[in-house]
Amino acid sequence: MTMRVIVASILFFLGAIAGPLWAQSYPNKAVRLILPFPPGGPTDILGRAIAQKLSDQLGYPVVVDSRPGAGGNLGVELASKSPPDGYTIVLSSPLIAISPSLYAKLNYDPIKDLAPISLVATIPNIMVVHPSVPAKTLKEFIQLARNNPDKLNFGSGGVGTTTHLASELLKSLAKIKMVHVPYKGTGQAMLALIGGQVEMLVIAVPPTIPQIQAGKIRPLAVLSNRRASALPNVPTAKEAGVDNFEVPIWYGILAPAGTPGNIISKLNLELTKALTSSDLRERLAAVDVEPMTSTPEQFASFIKSETVRYAKVVKASGAKAD
């Protein structure tokens, strides 16, 4: 055997074991979890809970990095352009499936520039109004809007978010006209609702619970196929008389494309362990967050199917973002 063949064999062997060894030594420093929406919203609540559990499991901090802006796309773009070494991951909502249809140009490709790791949770949305709104039910609100076209304002966490498209869907289903007021995140939109700057908001259930209990906002309907356990007296949209008004929020964690497969597998394993643990499940259930898990392949397939589904919703709504 010549020296060249021996050297080539050694290099091949080292390359073959490098990936597994890298995975075994991962992580050896803090991991950054980017949250693409402002503090106070469901992304923040879920992200911090997962980060704390992963920190305990990994033995290294998982540091939350809030990077809101551009309807969540700023944070996702930042993640997509980060080094693909497993030390930057991002928690995304359906925005990665919505944005391709909403924006004429994105600075990243959700399919090509990101590596799905796992779905992590679903959260029901809820439609809430300011206490000054005379409507006490969903049907009464629809009638109020019909009687006052373009007089009612609805807030959202940004153009193209589920909080925006859900209200656009209601406009289409009920044949009503309202004015959209977008904010930089659902936290700001909630403050606007409480302050009376907007009359209506569709938002995830968790951050609404204390505000509903305090009487600062009034719930009309849960946009899911089941009632929220924390708000058992609030009907679903179907129970309230409006069919096909279901817009749940799903969440998943992704890494930059090119992140080694062994690192993706390691993160998937740790997320599955975290999300099936009794303490995290109980913590999330208390705020109506339903943990879930998937393989990276299942998540990738899900993103593609959701992209097709939301393309139809965006087209029907006529929504566009710059």
C-alpha positions as a Markdown table, in Angstrom:
| # | Residue | x | y | z |
|---|---|---|---|---|
| 1 | Met | 0.0 | 0.0 | 0.0 |
| 2 | Thr | 1.4 | 3.3 | -1.0 |
| 3 | Met | 1.8 | 6.3 | 1.3 |
| 4 | Arg | -0.8 | 8.2 | -0.7 |
| 5 | Val | -3.4 | 5.4 | -0.2 |
| 6 | Ile | -2.6 | 5.2 | 3.5 |
| 7 | Val | -3.1 | 9.0 | 4.0 |
| 8 | Ala | -6.3 | 8.9 | 2.0 |
| 9 | Ser | -7.6 | 6.0 | 4.1 |
| 10 | Ile | -6.8 | 7.9 | 7.3 |
| 11 | Leu | -8.5 | 11.1 | 6.1 |
| 12 | Phe | -11.6 | 9.1 | 5.1 |
| 13 | Phe | -11.7 | 7.4 | 8.5 |
| 14 | Leu | -11.3 | 10.7 | 10.3 |
| 15 | Gly | -14.1 | 12.3 | 8.2 |
| 16 | Ala | -16.4 | 9.4 | 8.9 |
| 17 | Ile | -16.0 | 9.7 | 12.7 |
| 18 | Ala | -15.9 | 13.5 | 12.9 |
| 19 | Gly | -19.7 | 14.0 | 12.6 |
| 20 | Pro | -20.6 | 11.5 | 15.5 |
| 21 | Leu | -17.8 | 12.9 | 17.7 |
| 22 | Trp | -19.0 | 16.5 | 17.1 |
| 23 | Ala | -22.5 | 15.5 | 18.0 |
| 24 | Gln | -21.2 | 13.8 | 21.2 |
| 25 | Ser | -19.3 | 16.9 | 22.3 |
| 26 | Tyr | -22.3 | 19.2 | 21.4 |
| 27 | Pro | -23.0 | 21.5 | 23.1 |
| 28 | Asn | -19.9 | 22.9 | 24.8 |
| 29 | Lys | -21.1 | 26.4 | 25.1 |
| 30 | Ala | -24.4 | 28.4 | 25.3 |
| 31 | Val | -27.0 | 27.9 | 22.6 |
| 32 | Arg | -29.0 | 30.9 | 21.3 |
| 33 | Leu | -32.7 | 30.6 | 20.8 |
| 34 | Ile | -34.1 | 33.4 | 18.7 |
| 35 | Leu | -37.6 | 34.5 | 19.4 |
| 36 | Pro | -38.9 | 36.5 | 16.4 |
| 37 | Phe | -41.7 | 38.3 | 18.2 |
| 38 | Pro | -41.6 | 40.8 | 21.1 |
| 39 | Pro | -41.8 | 39.8 | 24.8 |
| 40 | Gly | -45.2 | 39.2 | 26.3 |
| 41 | Gly | -46.7 | 37.2 | 23.5 |
| 42 | Pro | -47.2 | 33.4 | 23.1 |
| 43 | Thr | -43.8 | 33.0 | 21.3 |
| 44 | Asp | -42.1 | 34.5 | 24.4 |
| 45 | Ile | -44.1 | 32.3 | 26.9 |
| 46 | Leu | -43.4 | 29.1 | 25.0 |
| 47 | Gly | -39.8 | 30.0 | 24.1 |
| 48 | Arg | -38.7 | 30.8 | 27.6 |
| 49 | Ala | -40.3 | 27.6 | 29.0 |
| 50 | Ile | -38.5 | 25.4 | 26.4 |
| 51 | Ala | -35.2 | 27.3 | 26.8 |
| 52 | Gln | -35.2 | 26.7 | 30.6 |
| 53 | Lys | -35.9 | 23.0 | 30.2 |
| 54 | Leu | -33.3 | 22.5 | 27.5 |
| 55 | Ser | -30.7 | 24.4 | 29.7 |
| 56 | Asp | -31.3 | 21.9 | 32.5 |
| 57 | Gln | -31.0 | 18.9 | 30.1 |
| 58 | Leu | -28.0 | 20.1 | 28.1 |
| 59 | Gly | -25.9 | 21.5 | 31.0 |
| 60 | Tyr | -25.3 | 24.7 | 29.1 |
| 61 | Pro | -27.5 | 27.8 | 28.9 |
| 62 | Val | -30.1 | 28.1 | 26.2 |
| 63 | Val | -30.2 | 31.9 | 26.0 |
| 64 | Val | -33.4 | 33.6 | 24.7 |
| 65 | Asp | -32.7 | 36.3 | 22.1 |
| 66 | Ser | -35.8 | 38.4 | 21.2 |
| 67 | Arg | -35.5 | 39.8 | 17.7 |
| 68 | Pro | -38.9 | 41.2 | 16.6 |
| 69 | Gly | -39.6 | 43.0 | 13.4 |
| 70 | Ala | -41.0 | 42.5 | 9.9 |
| 71 | Gly | -43.8 | 40.3 | 11.1 |
| 72 | Gly | -41.3 | 37.9 | 12.6 |
| 73 | Asn | -39.2 | 37.6 | 9.5 |
| 74 | Leu | -36.3 | 39.6 | 10.9 |
| 75 | Gly | -35.6 | 37.0 | 13.6 |
| 76 | Val | -36.0 | 34.1 | 11.2 |
| 77 | Glu | -33.7 | 35.7 | 8.6 |
| 78 | Leu | -31.1 | 36.3 | 11.3 |
| 79 | Ala | -31.2 | 32.6 | 12.2 |
| 80 | Ser | -31.1 | 31.5 | 8.6 |
| 81 | Lys | -27.9 | 33.5 | 8.1 |
| 82 | Ser | -26.2 | 32.4 | 11.3 |
| 83 | Pro | -23.3 | 29.8 | 11.3 |
| 84 | Pro | -24.8 | 26.3 | 10.8 |
| 85 | Asp | -23.1 | 24.9 | 13.9 |
| 86 | Gly | -26.1 | 24.2 | 16.2 |
| 87 | Tyr | -25.5 | 27.2 | 18.4 |
| 88 | Thr | -28.3 | 29.3 | 16.9 |
| 89 | Ile | -31.8 | 28.0 | 16.6 |
| 90 | Val | -35.1 | 29.8 | 16.1 |
| 91 | Leu | -38.7 | 29.3 | 17.3 |
| 92 | Ser | -41.1 | 30.0 | 14.5 |
| 93 | Ser | -44.8 | 30.3 | 14.2 |
| 94 | Pro | -46.7 | 29.7 | 10.9 |
| 95 | Leu | -45.0 | 32.9 | 9.6 |
| 96 | Ile | -42.5 | 30.7 | 7.6 |
| 97 | Ala | -45.4 | 29.2 | 5.8 |
| 98 | Ile | -47.3 | 32.5 | 5.3 |
| 99 | Ser | -44.5 | 34.8 | 4.3 |
| 100 | Pro | -43.7 | 33.3 | 0.9 |
| 101 | Ser | -47.2 | 34.2 | -0.3 |
| 102 | Leu | -47.4 | 37.5 | 1.5 |
| 103 | Tyr | -44.1 | 39.2 | 0.6 |
| 104 | Ala | -43.0 | 39.9 | -3.0 |
| 105 | Lys | -39.5 | 39.4 | -1.8 |
| 106 | Leu | -38.0 | 37.7 | 1.3 |
| 107 | Asn | -34.4 | 38.0 | 2.3 |
| 108 | Tyr | -34.4 | 34.2 | 3.0 |
| 109 | Asp | -36.0 | 31.1 | 1.7 |
| 110 | Pro | -37.9 | 29.2 | 4.4 |
| 111 | Ile | -37.4 | 25.9 | 2.6 |
| 112 | Lys | -33.8 | 26.3 | 1.4 |
| 113 | Asp | -32.2 | 28.3 | 4.2 |
| 114 | Leu | -33.6 | 26.6 | 7.3 |
| 115 | Ala | -33.3 | 23.1 | 8.7 |
| 116 | Pro | -36.4 | 21.9 | 10.5 |
| 117 | Ile | -35.7 | 20.3 | 13.9 |
| 118 | Ser | -39.2 | 19.6 | 15.4 |
| 119 | Leu | -42.7 | 20.9 | 15.8 |
| 120 | Val | -43.0 | 21.8 | 19.5 |
| 121 | Ala | -46.5 | 23.0 | 20.3 |
| 122 | Thr | -50.0 | 24.2 | 19.1 |
| 123 | Ile | -51.9 | 27.0 | 20.8 |
| 124 | Pro | -55.5 | 28.0 | 20.2 |
| 125 | Asn | -56.3 | 31.5 | 19.1 |
| 126 | Ile | -59.1 | 33.5 | 20.7 |
| 127 | Met | -61.1 | 36.5 | 19.5 |
| 128 | Val | -61.4 | 39.2 | 22.2 |
| 129 | Val | -62.9 | 42.7 | 22.3 |
| 130 | His | -62.6 | 45.8 | 24.4 |
| 131 | Pro | -65.2 | 46.0 | 27.1 |
| 132 | Ser | -66.7 | 49.1 | 25.5 |
| 133 | Val | -67.8 | 47.1 | 22.5 |
| 134 | Pro | -71.5 | 46.3 | 23.0 |
| 135 | Ala | -71.4 | 42.9 | 21.3 |
| 136 | Lys | -71.4 | 40.1 | 23.9 |
| 137 | Thr | -71.3 | 37.2 | 21.3 |
| 138 | Leu | -69.5 | 36.5 | 18.0 |
| 139 | Lys | -72.8 | 36.9 | 16.1 |
| 140 | Glu | -73.6 | 40.2 | 17.8 |
| 141 | Phe | -70.1 | 41.4 | 16.8 |
| 142 | Ile | -70.6 | 40.5 | 13.2 |
| 143 | Gln | -74.0 | 42.3 | 13.2 |
| 144 | Leu | -72.3 | 45.3 | 14.8 |
| 145 | Ala | -69.6 | 45.3 | 12.1 |
| 146 | Arg | -72.2 | 45.0 | 9.3 |
| 147 | Asn | -74.1 | 48.0 | 10.7 |
| 148 | Asn | -70.9 | 50.0 | 10.9 |
| 149 | Pro | -68.7 | 49.2 | 7.9 |
| 150 | Asp | -65.1 | 50.3 | 8.4 |
| 151 | Lys | -65.9 | 51.8 | 11.8 |
| 152 | Leu | -64.3 | 49.0 | 13.9 |
| 153 | Asn | -60.6 | 48.6 | 14.2 |
| 154 | Phe | -58.9 | 45.2 | 14.7 |
| 155 | Gly | -55.3 | 44.9 | 15.8 |
| 156 | Ser | -52.7 | 42.3 | 15.0 |
| 157 | Gly | -49.2 | 41.3 | 15.7 |
| 158 | Gly | -48.2 | 42.3 | 12.2 |
| 159 | Val | -49.2 | 42.0 | 8.6 |
| 160 | Gly | -49.5 | 38.4 | 7.6 |
| 161 | Thr | -49.4 | 36.9 | 11.0 |
| 162 | Thr | -52.1 | 34.5 | 12.0 |
| 163 | Thr | -53.5 | 37.2 | 14.2 |
| 164 | His | -54.0 | 39.3 | 11.0 |
| 165 | Leu | -55.1 | 36.6 | 8.7 |
| 166 | Ala | -57.6 | 35.2 | 11.2 |
| 167 | Ser | -59.5 | 38.5 | 11.2 |
| 168 | Glu | -59.2 | 38.7 | 7.4 |
| 169 | Leu | -60.8 | 35.3 | 7.3 |
| 170 | Leu | -63.7 | 36.5 | 9.5 |
| 171 | Lys | -64.2 | 39.5 | 7.2 |
| 172 | Ser | -64.4 | 37.1 | 4.3 |
| 173 | Leu | -66.7 | 34.6 | 6.0 |
| 174 | Ala | -69.1 | 37.1 | 7.5 |
| 175 | Lys | -68.9 | 39.7 | 4.6 |
| 176 | Ile | -68.0 | 42.5 | 6.9 |
| 177 | Lys | -65.6 | 45.5 | 6.6 |
| 178 | Met | -63.1 | 46.5 | 9.4 |
| 179 | Val | -59.9 | 48.5 | 9.5 |
| 180 | His | -56.6 | 46.6 | 10.2 |
| 181 | Val | -54.1 | 48.2 | 12.6 |
| 182 | Pro | -50.9 | 46.2 | 12.7 |
| 183 | Tyr | -48.5 | 46.3 | 15.6 |
| 184 | Lys | -44.9 | 45.0 | 16.1 |
| 185 | Gly | -46.0 | 41.9 | 18.0 |
| 186 | Thr | -49.1 | 40.7 | 19.8 |
| 187 | Gly | -47.9 | 42.1 | 23.1 |
| 188 | Gln | -48.2 | 45.7 | 21.7 |
| 189 | Ala | -51.5 | 44.7 | 20.1 |
| 190 | Met | -52.8 | 43.5 | 23.4 |
| 191 | Leu | -51.9 | 46.8 | 25.1 |
| 192 | Ala | -53.7 | 48.7 | 22.3 |
| 193 | Leu | -56.8 | 46.6 | 22.8 |
| 194 | Ile | -56.7 | 47.2 | 26.6 |
| 195 | Gly | -56.2 | 50.9 | 26.0 |
| 196 | Gly | -59.1 | 51.1 | 23.6 |
| 197 | Gln | -57.1 | 52.0 | 20.5 |
| 198 | Val | -58.6 | 49.0 | 18.7 |
| 199 | Glu | -61.9 | 47.2 | 19.3 |
| 200 | Met | -61.0 | 43.7 | 18.4 |
| 201 | Leu | -58.0 | 41.3 | 18.4 |
| 202 | Val | -57.3 | 37.7 | 17.5 |
| 203 | Ile | -54.5 | 36.4 | 19.7 |
| 204 | Ala | -53.2 | 33.2 | 21.3 |
| 205 | Val | -55.0 | 32.2 | 24.5 |
| 206 | Pro | -52.2 | 32.2 | 27.0 |
| 207 | Pro | -51.5 | 36.0 | 27.3 |
| 208 | Thr | -55.3 | 36.7 | 27.4 |
| 209 | Ile | -56.1 | 34.7 | 30.5 |
| 210 | Pro | -55.1 | 37.3 | 33.2 |
| 211 | Gln | -56.6 | 40.1 | 31.2 |
| 212 | Ile | -59.9 | 38.3 | 30.8 |
| 213 | Gln | -60.0 | 37.4 | 34.4 |
| 214 | Ala | -59.3 | 41.1 | 35.3 |
| 215 | Gly | -62.2 | 42.2 | 33.1 |
| 216 | Lys | -59.9 | 44.3 | 30.8 |
| 217 | Ile | -61.0 | 42.4 | 27.7 |
| 218 | Arg | -64.0 | 40.3 | 26.7 |
| 219 | Pro | -63.7 | 36.9 | 25.0 |
| 220 | Leu | -66.1 | 36.0 | 22.2 |
| 221 | Ala | -64.9 | 32.8 | 20.7 |
| 222 | Val | -62.0 | 30.3 | 20.6 |
| 223 | Leu | -60.8 | 29.7 | 17.1 |
| 224 | Ser | -60.2 | 26.0 | 17.5 |
| 225 | Asn | -62.1 | 22.7 | 17.4 |
| 226 | Arg | -62.2 | 22.6 | 21.2 |
| 227 | Arg | -62.7 | 25.0 | 24.0 |
| 228 | Ala | -59.7 | 26.3 | 25.9 |
| 229 | Ser | -59.3 | 24.4 | 29.2 |
| 230 | Ala | -58.4 | 27.7 | 31.0 |
| 231 | Leu | -61.5 | 29.4 | 29.6 |
| 232 | Pro | -64.2 | 26.6 | 29.7 |
| 233 | Asn | -67.1 | 29.0 | 29.4 |
| 234 | Val | -65.9 | 30.6 | 26.1 |
| 235 | Pro | -67.5 | 28.8 | 23.1 |
| 236 | Thr | -65.6 | 27.8 | 20.0 |
| 237 | Ala | -66.3 | 29.8 | 16.8 |
| 238 | Lys | -68.5 | 27.0 | 15.5 |
| 239 | Glu | -70.4 | 26.8 | 18.7 |
| 240 | Ala | -70.8 | 30.6 | 18.4 |
| 241 | Gly | -72.4 | 30.2 | 15.0 |
| 242 | Val | -69.5 | 30.6 | 12.5 |
| 243 | Asp | -68.2 | 27.6 | 10.7 |
| 244 | Asn | -64.7 | 27.2 | 9.2 |
| 245 | Phe | -63.3 | 29.9 | 11.5 |
| 246 | Glu | -60.5 | 27.8 | 13.0 |
| 247 | Val | -57.0 | 29.3 | 13.0 |
| 248 | Pro | -54.7 | 27.6 | 15.5 |
| 249 | Ile | -51.1 | 28.5 | 15.9 |
| 250 | Trp | -48.3 | 25.9 | 15.6 |
| 251 | Tyr | -44.7 | 26.4 | 16.6 |
| 252 | Gly | -41.5 | 24.7 | 15.6 |
| 253 | Ile | -37.8 | 25.0 | 16.1 |
| 254 | Leu | -35.4 | 25.3 | 13.2 |
| 255 | Ala | -31.6 | 25.7 | 12.6 |
| 256 | Pro | -29.7 | 27.3 | 9.7 |
| 257 | Ala | -29.5 | 25.1 | 6.7 |
| 258 | Gly | -26.3 | 23.1 | 6.6 |
| 259 | Thr | -26.3 | 22.4 | 10.3 |
| 260 | Pro | -24.9 | 18.8 | 10.6 |
| 261 | Gly | -27.4 | 16.0 | 10.7 |
| 262 | Asn | -26.0 | 14.7 | 13.9 |
| 263 | Ile | -26.6 | 18.0 | 15.6 |
| 264 | Ile | -30.1 | 18.2 | 14.3 |
| 265 | Ser | -30.8 | 14.7 | 15.6 |
| 266 | Lys | -29.3 | 15.6 | 19.0 |
| 267 | Leu | -31.5 | 18.7 | 19.3 |
| 268 | Asn | -34.6 | 16.7 | 18.1 |
| 269 | Leu | -33.9 | 14.1 | 20.8 |
| 270 | Glu | -33.5 | 16.8 | 23.5 |
| 271 | Leu | -36.7 | 18.6 | 22.4 |
| 272 | Thr | -38.6 | 15.3 | 22.4 |
| 273 | Lys | -37.3 | 14.6 | 25.9 |
| 274 | Ala | -38.3 | 18.1 | 27.1 |
| 275 | Leu | -41.7 | 18.2 | 25.6 |
| 276 | Thr | -42.7 | 14.8 | 26.9 |
| 277 | Ser | -41.5 | 15.6 | 30.5 |
| 278 | Ser | -44.3 | 15.9 | 33.0 |
| 279 | Asp | -43.1 | 19.2 | 34.5 |
| 280 | Leu | -42.9 | 21.0 | 31.2 |
| 281 | Arg | -46.2 | 19.5 | 29.9 |
| 282 | Glu | -48.0 | 20.7 | 33.1 |
| 283 | Arg | -46.4 | 24.1 | 32.9 |
| 284 | Leu | -47.6 | 24.6 | 29.3 |
| 285 | Ala | -51.0 | 23.0 | 29.8 |
| 286 | Ala | -51.7 | 25.6 | 32.5 |
| 287 | Val | -51.7 | 28.3 | 29.8 |
| 288 | Asp | -53.4 | 26.2 | 27.1 |
| 289 | Val | -50.3 | 25.3 | 25.2 |
| 290 | Glu | -50.4 | 21.7 | 23.8 |
| 291 | Pro | -46.9 | 20.3 | 23.5 |
| 292 | Met | -46.1 | 18.2 | 20.4 |
| 293 | Thr | -43.1 | 16.5 | 18.8 |
| 294 | Ser | -42.1 | 15.4 | 15.3 |
| 295 | Thr | -39.2 | 14.1 | 13.4 |
| 296 | Pro | -37.3 | 16.7 | 11.3 |
| 297 | Glu | -38.7 | 15.1 | 8.2 |
| 298 | Gln | -42.3 | 15.3 | 9.4 |
| 299 | Phe | -41.8 | 19.0 | 10.3 |
| 300 | Ala | -40.3 | 19.7 | 6.8 |
| 301 | Ser | -43.3 | 18.0 | 5.1 |
| 302 | Phe | -45.7 | 19.9 | 7.4 |
| 303 | Ile | -44.2 | 23.3 | 6.5 |
| 304 | Lys | -44.6 | 22.5 | 2.8 |
| 305 | Ser | -48.3 | 21.6 | 3.3 |
| 306 | Glu | -49.0 | 24.7 | 5.4 |
| 307 | Thr | -47.3 | 26.9 | 2.8 |
| 308 | Val | -49.9 | 25.6 | 0.3 |
| 309 | Arg | -52.8 | 26.1 | 2.7 |
| 310 | Tyr | -51.9 | 29.6 | 3.7 |
| 311 | Ala | -51.3 | 30.6 | 0.1 |
| 312 | Lys | -55.0 | 30.2 | -0.4 |
| 313 | Val | -55.9 | 32.2 | 2.7 |
| 314 | Val | -53.5 | 35.1 | 1.7 |
| 315 | Lys | -54.9 | 35.2 | -1.8 |
| 316 | Ala | -58.5 | 35.2 | -0.6 |
| 317 | Ser | -57.7 | 38.0 | 1.9 |
| 318 | Gly | -55.8 | 40.1 | -0.6 |
| 319 | Ala | -53.2 | 40.8 | 2.1 |
| 320 | Lys | -49.8 | 42.0 | 0.9 |
| 321 | Ala | -46.7 | 43.1 | 2.8 |
| 322 | Asp | -43.8 | 45.3 | 1.6 |
